[in-house]
Amino acid sequence: MISLVGGEPLLHPDIGRLVAYIVEKNIFLNLTTNGFLLGEHLDTVKQATEVSISLDGDIVPHNKNRGEMSFERAARGIDLAVENGVKVRLCAVVTRYNFDQIDFLIDYAEQRNLFISFTPLIDPPDPRKKVADDMRLSDQKIREFFSRLKEAKKRTSCIINSMVNIEYMINYPAQYGHVIFKDSPNAGYYTPPCPYGRFQYLIINTGQIYPCAIMWNNDYFQAKNIFDVGFDGAFSCASDDLPCQCCSFANAVDWNNVTSLPWLWYGLKMTLKQYVKKNGRNR
């Protein structure tokens, strides 16, 4: 699986060639976009296995998160993608502006028969850290949000976050955004090895390979560049003797569970519910 993320990947001058090359290799391709340029690149987007489009809430909270007119442009992109048979997943980043948007986002997803995932804001690279700090929820509010998401999940099949993922976030024993290291007193909170740096990596446009976006945004990991040491050297650096045990980027929990029988059964149930709902509406 390859995920093309940004920034905004549809701004890349060779996005069509990149997508065509990946698809040619029969690799699962996830394309993450804000939806603004989807109409201009519809033929390219339609080749992706899955397209993740950012939506943080109704017009006011979404535009506070992402800028004026962002909601209108994202909504047009979502509807255009759905109308053209693109497999769309919605992604909501939780901040203090859209803390109360769970019901709106669930209704929006259900009306279009889409899945949606929720994740707290993670640290961006400089110079955006100050803006991110102003938007970030307090630890108490993050716990409150995921507690409300837990209740919402009981009544809908459109939320991608598993219940294990949600419980992990509610009970995270450190400050959100802070990594729990292997020598930390909280290292026993989550003991399975992290998938990042094991079978998932972040390769940035200048050639450095990181285990994950968390490592990219902090100074306790120094990545190596493929143009200096080759792929093998850069991958080894991003894999060997990592100091972290776990963090509040809870996607790792679901990636670790993805091949377990309970998770596969859970995924099958969600898919069947979506299928029944879609065909019931079409009738």
C-alpha positions as CSV (number, residue, x, y, z in Angstrom):
1,M,0.0,0.0,0.0
2,I,1.2,3.5,-0.8
3,S,-0.4,6.7,0.5
4,L,0.2,10.0,-1.3
5,V,-0.3,12.8,1.3
6,G,0.7,16.4,1.6
7,G,0.5,19.2,1.8
8,E,-1.8,18.7,-1.2
9,P,-0.7,15.9,-3.6
10,L,-2.9,17.2,-6.4
11,L,-0.6,20.3,-6.6
12,H,2.3,18.1,-7.7
13,P,3.1,18.7,-11.4
14,D,3.6,15.0,-12.0
15,I,0.7,13.6,-9.9
16,G,-0.8,11.9,-12.9
17,R,2.4,10.1,-13.7
18,L,2.9,9.1,-10.1
19,V,-0.6,7.7,-9.7
20,A,-0.4,5.8,-13.1
21,Y,3.0,4.3,-12.1
22,I,1.7,3.0,-8.7
23,V,-1.5,1.7,-10.2
24,E,0.5,0.0,-13.0
25,K,2.3,-2.0,-10.3
26,N,-1.0,-3.2,-8.8
27,I,-0.3,-1.5,-5.5
28,F,-3.2,-0.3,-3.3
29,L,-3.2,3.5,-3.5
30,N,-4.6,5.9,-1.0
31,L,-4.7,9.5,-2.1
32,T,-5.3,12.1,0.6
33,T,-6.6,15.5,-0.5
34,N,-8.5,18.5,0.6
35,G,-10.8,18.1,-2.4
36,F,-10.2,21.5,-3.9
37,L,-8.6,20.4,-7.2
38,L,-10.5,17.1,-7.6
39,G,-12.5,18.3,-10.6
40,E,-9.3,19.2,-12.5
41,H,-7.7,15.8,-11.8
42,L,-10.8,13.6,-11.8
43,D,-9.3,11.0,-14.2
44,T,-6.2,10.7,-12.0
45,V,-8.3,10.5,-8.8
46,K,-10.5,7.8,-10.2
47,Q,-7.5,5.5,-10.6
48,A,-6.8,5.5,-6.8
49,T,-8.0,2.6,-4.8
50,E,-9.3,5.0,-2.1
51,V,-9.4,8.7,-1.7
52,S,-9.3,10.3,1.7
53,I,-10.9,13.8,1.8
54,S,-10.5,16.1,4.8
55,L,-13.8,17.3,6.4
56,D,-13.7,18.7,9.9
57,G,-17.4,19.7,10.4
58,D,-19.9,22.2,9.1
59,I,-19.0,25.4,7.3
60,V,-17.9,27.5,10.3
61,P,-15.7,25.0,12.2
62,H,-14.2,23.5,9.0
63,N,-13.3,27.0,7.7
64,K,-11.8,27.9,11.0
65,N,-9.6,24.8,10.8
66,R,-8.6,25.2,7.2
67,G,-9.4,28.7,5.9
68,E,-12.2,30.6,4.2
69,M,-14.2,28.8,1.5
70,S,-12.5,25.5,2.4
71,F,-15.8,23.8,3.3
72,E,-17.5,24.8,0.1
73,R,-14.6,23.5,-2.1
74,A,-14.2,20.3,-0.1
75,A,-17.9,19.6,-0.2
76,R,-17.9,20.0,-4.0
77,G,-15.0,17.7,-4.3
78,I,-16.6,15.1,-2.1
79,D,-19.9,15.1,-4.1
80,L,-18.0,15.0,-7.4
81,A,-16.0,12.0,-6.3
82,V,-19.0,10.1,-5.0
83,E,-21.0,10.9,-8.2
84,N,-18.1,9.4,-10.2
85,G,-17.8,6.2,-8.3
86,V,-14.6,7.1,-6.4
87,K,-14.2,5.2,-3.1
88,V,-14.1,8.1,-0.6
89,R,-13.2,8.1,3.1
90,L,-13.7,11.2,5.2
91,C,-11.0,12.3,7.6
92,A,-11.7,14.7,10.5
93,V,-8.9,16.4,12.5
94,V,-10.2,17.3,15.9
95,T,-9.5,20.8,17.2
96,R,-11.2,23.2,19.6
97,Y,-13.1,24.6,16.6
98,N,-14.9,21.3,15.7
99,F,-15.1,19.6,19.1
100,D,-18.9,19.5,18.9
101,Q,-19.2,18.3,15.3
102,I,-19.5,14.5,15.8
103,D,-23.3,14.4,15.0
104,F,-22.9,16.6,11.9
105,L,-20.0,14.6,10.5
106,I,-21.8,11.2,11.1
107,D,-25.0,12.5,9.4
108,Y,-22.9,13.8,6.5
109,A,-21.1,10.5,6.1
110,E,-24.2,8.4,6.4
111,Q,-26.1,10.5,3.8
112,R,-23.4,9.7,1.3
113,N,-22.7,6.1,2.6
114,L,-19.1,6.9,3.5
115,F,-16.7,5.9,6.3
116,I,-15.1,8.6,8.5
117,S,-12.1,8.6,10.8
118,F,-11.3,11.0,13.7
119,T,-7.8,11.9,14.9
120,P,-6.5,14.7,17.2
121,L,-4.2,17.3,15.7
122,I,-0.6,16.2,15.6
123,D,2.4,18.5,15.7
124,P,3.2,20.0,12.3
125,P,6.7,21.1,11.3
126,D,7.7,24.7,11.8
127,P,6.6,27.4,11.2
128,R,3.1,26.1,11.9
129,K,3.5,25.0,15.5
130,K,2.2,28.2,17.0
131,V,-1.0,28.0,14.9
132,A,-1.4,24.3,15.9
133,D,-1.0,25.1,19.6
134,D,-3.7,27.7,19.4
135,M,-6.1,25.1,17.8
136,R,-5.3,22.2,20.0
137,L,-7.7,20.7,22.5
138,S,-6.7,20.2,26.1
139,D,-6.1,16.7,27.4
140,Q,-9.4,16.8,29.2
141,K,-11.3,17.8,26.1
142,I,-9.7,15.1,24.0
143,R,-10.8,12.5,26.5
144,E,-14.3,14.0,26.5
145,F,-14.4,14.0,22.7
146,F,-13.4,10.3,22.4
147,S,-15.8,9.4,25.2
148,R,-18.6,11.0,23.1
149,L,-17.3,9.2,20.0
150,K,-17.5,5.9,21.8
151,E,-21.2,6.5,22.4
152,A,-21.7,7.6,18.8
153,K,-20.0,4.4,17.5
154,K,-22.6,2.3,19.2
155,R,-25.3,3.7,16.9
156,T,-23.5,3.9,13.5
157,S,-21.4,1.8,11.2
158,C,-19.6,4.7,9.5
159,I,-16.9,5.4,12.1
160,I,-13.6,3.8,11.2
161,N,-11.9,4.1,14.5
162,S,-12.3,0.8,16.3
163,M,-13.5,0.6,19.9
164,V,-10.0,-0.5,20.9
165,N,-8.6,2.6,19.2
166,I,-11.1,4.9,21.0
167,E,-10.5,3.3,24.4
168,Y,-6.8,3.7,23.9
169,M,-7.3,7.4,23.3
170,I,-9.6,7.8,26.3
171,N,-7.1,6.2,28.7
172,Y,-3.8,7.4,27.2
173,P,-1.6,7.9,30.4
174,A,0.6,10.7,29.1
175,Q,-0.1,14.2,27.7
176,Y,-1.6,13.9,24.2
177,G,1.0,14.6,21.6
178,H,3.8,13.4,23.9
179,V,5.5,10.1,23.1
180,I,5.9,7.3,25.7
181,F,9.4,6.0,25.4
182,K,10.6,2.5,26.2
183,D,12.3,3.7,29.4
184,S,9.2,5.6,30.6
185,P,7.2,4.5,33.6
186,N,4.2,4.3,31.3
187,A,5.9,2.0,28.8
188,G,3.6,-0.9,29.8
189,Y,0.5,1.0,28.7
190,Y,0.7,-0.5,25.2
191,T,3.2,-3.3,24.7
192,P,2.7,-4.6,21.1
193,P,5.5,-3.4,18.8
194,C,4.5,-0.3,16.8
195,P,3.8,-0.9,13.1
196,Y,5.6,2.3,12.2
197,G,9.2,1.6,11.6
198,R,8.3,-2.1,11.2
199,F,6.1,-2.2,8.1
200,Q,5.0,1.4,7.7
201,Y,7.2,4.4,6.8
202,L,7.0,8.1,5.9
203,I,9.1,9.1,2.9
204,I,9.2,12.8,2.4
205,N,9.7,14.7,-0.8
206,T,13.3,15.6,-0.1
207,G,14.3,11.9,0.3
208,Q,14.4,11.4,4.1
209,I,12.7,8.3,5.5
210,Y,11.0,8.5,8.9
211,P,9.1,5.8,10.8
212,C,6.1,8.1,11.1
213,A,4.8,11.6,11.1
214,I,5.4,11.9,14.8
215,M,9.1,11.3,14.4
216,W,9.1,13.7,11.4
217,N,7.9,16.5,13.6
218,N,10.3,16.1,16.6
219,D,14.0,16.3,17.1
220,Y,14.7,13.0,18.8
221,F,15.0,11.1,15.5
222,Q,17.5,12.0,12.8
223,A,16.4,10.5,9.5
224,K,18.8,9.5,6.7
225,N,18.3,10.5,3.1
226,I,18.0,7.9,0.3
227,F,20.1,10.1,-1.9
228,D,23.0,9.9,0.6
229,V,22.8,6.3,1.9
230,G,20.4,4.6,-0.5
231,F,17.0,3.0,0.3
232,D,18.4,0.2,2.4
233,G,20.4,2.6,4.6
234,A,17.5,5.0,5.1
235,F,15.0,2.2,5.8
236,S,17.4,0.7,8.3
237,C,17.8,4.0,10.1
238,A,14.0,4.3,10.4
239,S,13.7,0.8,11.7
240,D,16.5,0.0,14.1
241,D,16.5,0.7,17.9
242,L,13.7,3.3,17.9
243,P,13.3,4.8,21.4
244,C,9.6,5.1,21.4
245,Q,7.1,2.5,22.8
246,C,3.7,4.2,21.9
247,C,2.1,7.5,21.4
248,S,-1.3,9.2,21.0
249,F,-1.4,8.6,17.3
250,A,-3.8,5.7,17.8
251,N,-3.9,4.6,14.2
252,A,-1.1,2.3,15.2
253,V,-3.5,0.3,17.4
254,D,-5.8,-0.5,14.5
255,W,-2.9,-1.3,12.2
256,N,-1.6,-3.8,14.7
257,N,-5.1,-5.4,15.0
258,V,-5.8,-5.5,11.3
259,T,-4.9,-9.2,10.8
260,S,-6.5,-10.4,14.0
261,L,-9.7,-12.5,13.7
262,P,-11.8,-10.2,15.9
263,W,-10.8,-7.2,13.7
264,L,-11.5,-9.0,10.5
265,W,-15.0,-10.0,11.8
266,Y,-15.5,-6.4,12.8
267,G,-14.5,-5.1,9.4
268,L,-16.8,-7.6,7.7
269,K,-19.8,-6.5,9.8
270,M,-19.1,-2.8,9.0
271,T,-18.9,-3.6,5.3
272,L,-22.1,-5.6,5.4
273,K,-23.9,-2.8,7.2
274,Q,-22.8,-0.3,4.6
275,Y,-23.9,-2.5,1.8
276,V,-27.3,-3.2,3.2
277,K,-27.8,0.5,4.0
278,K,-26.7,1.6,0.5
279,N,-28.9,-0.9,-1.3
280,G,-31.9,-0.2,0.9
281,R,-31.6,3.5,0.0
282,N,-31.3,2.7,-3.7
283,R,-34.5,0.7,-3.6
